[in-house]
């Protein structure tokens, strides 16, 4: 909790001092103020953070110069064992940042060699071949109450029928995917 919302620890103060001393604006990334660029696309930003030796806290701000810090008692965004989760409430005209490809490109371009994991909650889909259970249920219903019948079984015909009874179904799952798997060279 000591660093949440503290200007002296975030690098903003050091950046402002460097700018006053004639520093170049391109130095912005060296002082940790890149976080504030979240407000270019977000109306509100929420940071959920947990240290090993502390409780889980939520820092929240609408970029108006004020913020709140409170203990996370409801765990709405899940329990964090250690680390930080950033939730951006996007402006209406910034929906392009909801696209998985756009986010992956941004992380690759700007954070590829960051030493800690950056993860994105992604949707995975794969096709799975399953038997058509509707046809099987219909056959069972037709066979109920009937007297036993004797039929000649043609194995090739039976194999073809089994093939017809399978269909491809798209199975969708969600998982966290680490985007920056390359380790920094330094």
Backbone bond lengths (Angstrom), bond angles and torsions (degrees), N, CA, C in turn:
res aa  C-N    CA-C-N  psi(-1)  N-CA   C-N-CA  omega(-1)  CA-C   N-CA-C  phi
1 X - - - 1.458 - - 1.533 110.75 -
2 X 1.325 117.01 -20.57 1.467 119.77 -176.68 1.522 113.56 -61.33
3 X 1.351 118.60 -29.93 1.452 120.81 -175.62 1.525 113.94 -99.73
4 X 1.315 119.14 -13.19 1.458 121.14 -178.33 1.524 110.72 -68.50
5 X 1.321 116.90 118.02 1.460 122.05 176.11 1.510 115.02 76.82
6 X 1.319 117.88 13.08 1.461 120.76 -178.04 1.523 109.46 -98.77
7 X 1.316 117.06 114.83 1.465 121.63 -177.04 1.526 111.98 -62.01
8 X 1.326 118.60 -35.97 1.460 121.41 -176.58 1.522 111.48 -67.16
9 X 1.328 118.38 -28.48 1.467 121.51 -177.78 1.521 112.14 -92.31
10 X 1.336 118.13 -18.81 1.457 120.37 -173.08 1.520 113.31 -81.65
11 X 1.302 118.62 -18.64 1.457 121.28 -177.22 1.517 112.87 101.24
12 X 1.325 117.75 -12.17 1.465 120.90 -178.95 1.523 110.58 -63.15
13 X 1.316 116.46 -43.78 1.469 120.43 -179.51 1.529 110.24 -60.87
14 X 1.327 116.94 -44.93 1.468 120.81 -179.95 1.532 110.52 -63.74
15 X 1.327 116.76 -38.34 1.460 120.64 178.79 1.526 110.55 -65.49
16 X 1.324 116.54 -45.32 1.460 120.61 -179.54 1.531 110.50 -62.14
17 X 1.319 116.92 -39.69 1.466 120.59 178.01 1.529 110.66 -65.44
18 X 1.337 116.63 -40.71 1.470 120.44 179.19 1.526 110.44 -65.55
19 X 1.332 117.55 -38.28 1.461 121.03 178.96 1.530 110.52 -66.43
20 X 1.332 116.67 -40.27 1.464 121.09 179.12 1.526 110.73 -64.54
21 X 1.351 115.29 -29.48 1.460 119.92 -179.90 1.528 111.90 -86.59
22 X 1.341 117.11 9.83 1.462 120.31 177.04 1.511 114.14 93.99
23 X 1.321 118.02 19.25 1.470 121.59 179.79 1.521 112.44 -69.54
24 X 1.295 115.55 162.24 1.471 123.04 -179.62 1.526 109.34 -87.36
25 X 1.345 117.52 139.69 1.465 122.57 -179.11 1.525 111.57 -61.89
26 X 1.319 118.57 -24.15 1.465 121.58 -179.48 1.530 111.68 -68.09
27 X 1.328 116.88 -9.40 1.469 120.90 178.33 1.526 111.93 -79.31
28 X 1.321 118.91 -0.56 1.459 122.37 -172.10 1.531 113.55 -53.78
29 X 1.334 118.43 -40.51 1.461 121.30 -177.54 1.510 114.12 -67.30
30 X 1.330 118.48 -20.23 1.459 122.38 -178.39 1.522 112.28 -74.96
31 X 1.311 118.10 -13.30 1.456 120.38 -173.96 1.523 113.54 -112.70
32 X 1.311 117.47 6.60 1.464 119.97 175.19 1.512 114.87 81.24
33 X 1.315 119.30 8.71 1.458 119.39 -178.39 1.523 111.85 -86.28
34 X 1.309 117.72 5.02 1.451 121.04 175.30 1.514 111.61 -58.53
35 X 1.324 116.33 -26.03 1.464 121.48 178.24 1.523 110.83 -57.01
36 X 1.312 117.06 -37.19 1.460 120.55 -176.40 1.531 112.28 -68.52
37 X 1.310 117.73 -14.38 1.462 119.97 175.68 1.530 110.75 -67.21
38 X 1.317 117.60 -15.02 1.469 120.92 176.12 1.527 110.64 -58.61
39 X 1.328 116.68 -29.40 1.466 120.49 -179.04 1.535 112.89 -75.79
40 X 1.319 117.79 -8.20 1.464 120.23 173.39 1.527 110.08 -70.01
41 X 1.326 116.49 -28.47 1.468 120.88 -177.80 1.523 113.43 -116.95
42 X 1.339 117.76 -7.80 1.471 121.42 -174.34 1.515 112.70 -121.12
43 X 1.334 115.32 143.71 1.463 120.86 171.65 1.524 110.12 -79.42
44 X 1.322 115.16 -34.36 1.464 120.82 -176.05 1.524 108.07 -144.84
45 X 1.337 116.58 145.20 1.458 122.31 176.40 1.521 108.31 -126.34
46 X 1.329 114.79 135.59 1.470 121.18 177.08 1.525 107.63 -122.13
47 X 1.327 116.37 130.97 1.460 122.39 178.27 1.528 107.63 -116.90
48 X 1.314 115.95 120.75 1.463 121.81 176.32 1.519 105.71 -105.12
49 X 1.335 116.80 124.27 1.453 119.55 -173.07 1.522 111.62 -138.35
50 X 1.327 114.89 146.94 1.468 120.71 -179.69 1.515 108.99 -144.72
51 X 1.308 115.10 131.17 1.455 123.86 173.52 1.527 107.20 -104.30
52 X 1.308 117.32 152.90 1.476 120.65 178.72 1.520 112.73 -55.19
53 X 1.325 116.58 -36.36 1.462 121.12 -174.06 1.523 113.47 -99.12
54 X 1.329 118.34 16.22 1.456 120.68 -174.24 1.526 110.25 -142.89
55 X 1.332 115.73 172.80 1.462 122.39 176.12 1.525 109.08 -79.55
56 X 1.318 116.67 171.13 1.460 121.89 176.03 1.530 108.51 -85.50
57 X 1.356 116.33 132.52 1.460 121.60 -177.63 1.518 111.19 -125.87
58 X 1.349 115.05 157.81 1.456 122.15 175.78 1.525 108.69 -120.72
59 X 1.341 115.24 125.61 1.460 122.82 172.14 1.513 105.77 -106.73
60 X 1.349 117.05 134.87 1.460 119.96 -177.64 1.520 110.05 -142.82
61 X 1.344 114.92 139.95 1.461 119.67 179.18 1.523 110.22 -154.00
62 X 1.315 114.35 149.26 1.457 121.82 174.79 1.513 110.93 -104.12
63 X 1.310 118.27 20.62 1.470 125.53 177.51 1.515 113.48 66.93
64 X 1.293 118.30 15.24 1.456 120.76 179.70 1.512 113.05 -89.96
65 X 1.299 117.63 11.95 1.459 120.72 179.92 1.512 112.51 96.31
66 X 1.315 118.71 -9.46 1.462 120.43 177.90 1.534 109.12 -120.00
67 X 1.318 115.13 158.70 1.454 120.51 179.91 1.523 108.89 -151.60
68 X 1.323 115.05 165.75 1.465 120.35 174.58 1.521 108.36 -125.45
69 X 1.318 114.90 147.63 1.461 122.09 173.39 1.511 106.20 -129.37
70 X 1.333 115.72 127.07 1.467 118.84 179.23 1.522 110.25 -145.14
71 X 1.309 115.90 155.05 1.454 121.06 177.23 1.526 107.74 -67.46
72 X 1.326 116.63 136.83 1.462 122.57 -178.75 1.528 108.83 -87.63
73 X 1.323 115.22 91.04 1.465 119.79 -177.89 1.524 111.99 -89.40
74 X 1.330 117.92 -26.94 1.466 121.22 -176.22 1.524 113.41 -89.10
75 X 1.327 118.25 -18.05 1.471 123.59 179.20 1.538 112.05 51.86
76 X 1.338 116.76 43.13 1.458 122.52 -178.64 1.534 111.26 -59.13
77 X 1.312 117.57 -35.91 1.467 122.49 -178.47 1.519 111.91 -97.38
78 X 1.322 117.31 17.57 1.455 121.42 178.82 1.515 112.09 89.93
79 X 1.300 114.58 160.32 1.461 120.22 178.58 1.525 109.05 -86.21
80 X 1.320 115.21 131.79 1.461 121.23 178.53 1.518 107.19 -104.36
81 X 1.308 117.06 126.68 1.469 120.06 177.55 1.524 110.04 -71.47
82 X 1.350 115.56 -43.70 1.457 121.94 179.06 1.520 107.33 -164.51
83 X 1.318 117.96 136.01 1.465 120.92 176.28 1.515 112.88 123.58
84 X 1.326 115.74 -158.66 1.458 122.17 -173.68 1.524 110.37 -138.88
85 X 1.323 114.57 141.67 1.466 121.79 174.48 1.524 105.82 -124.14
86 X 1.338 116.86 129.89 1.461 121.63 -179.25 1.522 108.45 -111.83
87 X 1.331 116.63 125.90 1.459 122.56 178.82 1.520 107.61 -114.62
88 X 1.339 116.48 120.92 1.459 122.10 178.82 1.523 109.02 -105.54
89 X 1.323 117.01 126.49 1.454 122.97 175.15 1.526 106.35 -94.39
90 X 1.333 115.46 97.86 1.459 121.30 -169.98 1.521 113.54 -67.37
91 X 1.338 114.12 147.70 1.457 121.25 172.24 1.530 107.50 -68.06
92 X 1.332 116.39 154.93 1.466 121.07 -176.55 1.519 113.36 -56.78
93 X 1.321 117.64 -36.53 1.461 120.48 -176.17 1.530 113.83 -88.46
94 X 1.322 117.46 12.61 1.463 121.32 -177.86 1.534 112.88 -115.25
95 X 1.322 117.02 29.93 1.459 121.06 -175.57 1.530 113.59 -65.57
96 X 1.339 118.25 -16.27 1.464 120.05 177.80 1.530 111.32 -60.28
97 X 1.336 116.67 -23.73 1.466 120.28 -179.42 1.526 112.47 -82.15
98 X 1.323 116.67 5.44 1.460 121.23 171.19 1.528 110.61 -91.91
99 X 1.308 116.91 -10.09 1.457 122.01 -178.73 1.527 110.14 -81.14
100 X 1.313 115.05 126.27 1.463 121.98 -177.52 1.530 111.99 -55.40
101 X 1.327 117.13 -46.18 1.470 121.34 -178.32 1.538 111.03 -60.12
102 X 1.333 117.34 -41.93 1.473 121.86 -179.03 1.523 110.61 -62.69
103 X 1.338 116.53 -43.45 1.462 120.45 179.95 1.529 111.65 -66.68
104 X 1.320 116.31 -41.57 1.466 119.66 179.21 1.531 110.94 -63.09
105 X 1.326 116.93 -40.26 1.463 120.62 178.41 1.529 111.28 -64.01
106 X 1.327 116.69 -41.84 1.472 120.34 179.04 1.522 111.67 -62.80
107 X 1.322 116.35 -45.16 1.469 119.86 -179.72 1.523 109.79 -64.23
108 X 1.308 116.68 -43.52 1.467 120.04 -179.89 1.528 110.75 -60.93
109 X 1.317 116.24 -43.27 1.462 120.61 -176.93 1.532 112.49 -69.12
110 X 1.340 117.27 -41.49 1.460 119.56 -170.40 1.526 115.51 -108.29
111 X 1.307 118.31 -15.24 1.472 118.75 -172.30 1.520 113.45 -136.77
112 X 1.303 117.29 19.34 1.457 120.22 -173.16 1.532 112.92 -58.39
113 X 1.311 117.99 -35.07 1.456 120.06 -175.06 1.530 113.00 -108.46
114 X 1.310 116.72 28.70 1.456 121.55 174.46 1.534 106.77 -73.74
115 X 1.312 117.31 138.78 1.456 121.66 -173.73 1.520 116.02 -76.15
116 X 1.300 119.16 -13.37 1.470 120.70 179.72 1.528 108.96 -111.82
117 X 1.322 117.42 155.94 1.472 119.44 -173.69 1.531 113.70 -69.99
118 X 1.320 115.87 136.90 1.462 123.18 172.03 1.519 105.58 -113.51
119 X 1.332 116.28 119.90 1.456 120.63 -174.96 1.521 111.12 -118.65
120 X 1.328 115.51 149.81 1.448 123.00 178.29 1.524 107.59 -127.72
121 X 1.331 116.78 135.26 1.461 122.08 177.82 1.522 107.53 -80.14
122 X 1.328 117.13 110.40 1.459 121.53 -172.78 1.524 111.77 -117.30
123 X 1.318 113.92 160.43 1.461 121.26 176.91 1.519 108.33 -101.89
124 X 1.324 116.37 126.34 1.463 122.00 178.23 1.521 107.65 -112.36
125 X 1.315 116.29 141.03 1.463 119.25 176.14 1.524 108.79 -136.06
126 X 1.323 114.75 141.52 1.452 120.01 175.54 1.520 108.35 -142.06
127 X 1.322 114.70 148.39 1.453 119.76 179.97 1.513 109.18 -85.64
128 X 1.311 114.71 136.31 1.455 121.09 -178.47 1.526 107.36 -129.61
129 X 1.311 116.43 135.65 1.458 120.39 -180.00 1.529 108.02 -91.09
130 X 1.330 115.65 122.85 1.466 121.08 -179.43 1.518 109.40 -128.42
131 X 1.326 114.82 159.30 1.464 118.63 177.04 1.510 109.08 -77.44
132 X 1.309 115.55 149.73 1.454 120.95 -179.77 1.518 108.76 -81.46
133 X 1.317 117.45 96.65 1.468 122.62 -174.39 1.523 112.41 -68.55
134 X 1.324 118.32 -23.99 1.463 120.47 179.19 1.528 110.97 -64.04
135 X 1.326 116.76 -44.08 1.462 120.09 178.90 1.522 111.15 -64.36
136 X 1.313 116.87 -39.59 1.464 121.08 179.53 1.522 110.57 -63.19
137 X 1.342 116.91 -41.77 1.466 120.51 -179.87 1.527 111.08 -64.71
138 X 1.355 116.37 -39.75 1.461 120.11 178.38 1.519 111.11 -62.64
139 X 1.329 117.74 -41.45 1.461 121.76 179.82 1.521 110.72 -63.77
140 X 1.328 116.66 -39.32 1.465 120.38 179.52 1.526 110.75 -64.66
141 X 1.351 116.14 -41.51 1.466 120.53 179.96 1.525 110.79 -64.75
142 X 1.342 116.85 -40.37 1.463 121.20 179.42 1.524 110.86 -64.31
143 X 1.300 116.42 -36.60 1.460 121.35 -176.46 1.519 113.40 -77.64
144 X 1.335 117.95 -18.73 1.461 121.42 -177.89 1.527 110.61 -69.62
145 X 1.307 116.61 136.75 1.457 121.77 175.36 1.518 113.26 80.29
146 X 1.296 118.98 -9.06 1.457 121.45 178.57 1.527 109.98 -82.94
147 X 1.293 113.79 156.26 1.455 118.39 175.36 1.514 108.15 -77.53
148 X 1.312 117.22 154.04 1.467 119.76 179.74 1.526 110.80 -59.39
149 X 1.341 115.39 140.40 1.452 121.00 179.96 1.518 109.14 -119.50
150 X 1.278 115.41 149.56 1.457 120.36 176.28 1.521 106.69 -107.09
151 X 1.354 114.83 122.35 1.450 119.82 -178.61 1.511 109.72 -126.55
152 X 1.339 114.97 150.08 1.455 118.85 172.34 1.523 107.05 -82.85
153 X 1.293 115.62 137.47 1.459 120.06 -177.00 1.524 108.96 -106.26
154 X 1.309 114.45 122.16 1.462 121.01 175.49 1.528 106.05 -102.63
155 X 1.346 116.40 112.97 1.470 120.74 -173.79 1.525 112.28 -61.05
156 X 1.322 117.50 -39.85 1.471 119.78 -179.72 1.526 111.03 -65.30
157 X 1.312 115.81 -40.84 1.456 120.72 178.95 1.533 109.85 -64.40
158 X 1.318 115.62 -39.41 1.473 121.17 179.95 1.530 110.74 -64.63
159 X 1.344 117.38 -40.25 1.463 121.24 178.41 1.532 110.87 -63.63
160 X 1.343 115.60 -40.99 1.466 119.68 178.81 1.526 111.01 -63.47
161 X 1.309 116.52 -40.44 1.467 120.56 178.93 1.526 110.88 -63.27
162 X 1.333 116.67 -39.72 1.470 120.03 178.55 1.519 110.74 -64.08
163 X 1.335 116.16 -38.55 1.468 119.70 178.68 1.525 110.38 -63.70
164 X 1.300 116.57 -39.28 1.459 121.22 -179.13 1.519 111.74 -66.60
165 X 1.303 116.40 -26.34 1.461 120.39 -175.05 1.526 112.96 -83.51
166 X 1.302 119.07 -1.99 1.469 120.54 177.80 1.520 108.89 -101.70
167 X 1.308 114.42 146.65 1.463 120.01 176.62 1.518 108.82 -142.75
168 X 1.333 115.80 159.20 1.467 121.15 -179.66 1.517 108.73 -92.21
169 X 1.320 114.41 131.45 1.460 121.30 179.44 1.524 107.75 -122.10
170 X 1.316 115.95 138.27 1.460 121.20 177.90 1.531 108.37 -85.58
171 X 1.321 115.92 118.67 1.460 121.60 -179.11 1.534 108.28 -101.58
172 X 1.324 117.31 122.51 1.468 122.37 -176.07 1.522 109.15 -109.44
173 X 1.342 115.31 133.37 1.461 120.84 176.02 1.526 108.23 -137.73
174 X 1.318 116.61 163.21 1.468 122.20 178.99 1.524 108.59 -123.49
175 X 1.331 115.74 142.79 1.461 120.41 179.40 1.525 110.14 -157.42
176 X 1.331 115.28 161.75 1.458 120.96 175.65 1.523 107.64 -85.05
177 X 1.334 116.76 129.02 1.456 122.28 179.70 1.525 108.90 -117.30
178 X 1.327 116.13 126.83 1.469 119.79 177.74 1.517 108.74 -77.32
179 X 1.333 116.27 126.61 1.464 121.42 -174.76 1.519 113.34 -91.95
180 X 1.303 117.82 -29.04 1.465 120.66 -175.96 1.527 109.99 -110.47
181 X 1.307 116.45 78.95 1.467 120.88 -176.75 1.525 112.75 -83.99
182 X 1.336 117.93 -19.01 1.462 120.96 178.29 1.519 110.09 -73.64
183 X 1.312 116.16 134.30 1.467 121.51 179.26 1.536 109.29 -84.99
184 X 1.340 116.97 145.19 1.465 119.75 176.94 1.523 110.65 -60.77
185 X 1.321 116.12 147.82 1.476 121.05 -179.17 1.531 112.36 -74.55
186 X 1.299 117.22 -24.28 1.460 120.25 -176.22 1.479 113.74 -87.18
